[in-house]
Amino acid sequence: MHRRMVNLTLDSLEDLPGRCRACVFWELSPLCAEAARDVGEPALEKEAWLSHTLLEWGGCGRIAYEGDEVAGYVTYASPKFVPRSMEFPSGPVSPDAALLMTAYVNPSYAGTGLGRQLVQTVAADVARRGIYAIETFGDARGETRACLVPADFYRSVGFKTVRQDPRYPRLRLELRTALDRSVEAEEASVFDDSVEWFKLDDLELEQFLGEPTTGGHSRIDRPGQQRGGDLFD
């Protein structure tokens, strides 16, 4: 079946899984996220965040489809558009880096290379904009109901720890090392999306991007947890 990757827009936002469509873990501060849930409008807040980020920063996510089915998605942005990034003890994100927020792969497509493809897409997109680093917060403990990807997964694809934390280390990938450092910004703007940025075998993909952990509802009051969420929301 043909796989296609589309930009996350106000139209395609509606295709996200229901729990992800209404999740504002990254998009709002903990207090604002709680307030949004109390009035029952987190989905509207997520839509407002996406609209603002698209206008002010540009593309901030991709959705992968297998036929008409959503196989996975990824979100990313400048850290100044991600209030939650200020809540982590290993923060803040460096001002020269884009923040990889969250990633999700439908369990049906674990082991197909989709996880690697999603990360490659982020790398290629930010490189075209002249951004040569990605930072992220990893989950060092494999916590349930987490919106963070395991730190070991990030390390396996080339991220290096820049600030240690027993639960949420901050990791960084220098994209410029994957390009000719003498290439001008306009040349980077036509960088081929199909370049193999990372080498990750199917066993690792299945381990780290496989079936999400299920769990009950949880108050969003610290990094790494969301209400009714799963790993890689």
Buried (B, 14 or more C-beta within 10 A) or exposed (E): EEBEBBBBBEEBBEBBBEBBBBBBBBBBBBEBBBBBBEEEBBBEBBBBBBEEBBEEBEBBBBBBBBEEEBBBBBBBBBBBBBBBBEBBBBBBBBEEBBBBBBBBBBEEBBBBBBBBBBBBBBBBBBBBBEBBBBBBBBBBBEBBBBBBBBBBBBBBBBBEBBBEBEBBBBBBBEBEEBBEEEEEEEEBEEBEBEEEBBEBEEEBBBBBBBEBBEBEEBEBEBBBBBBBBBBBB
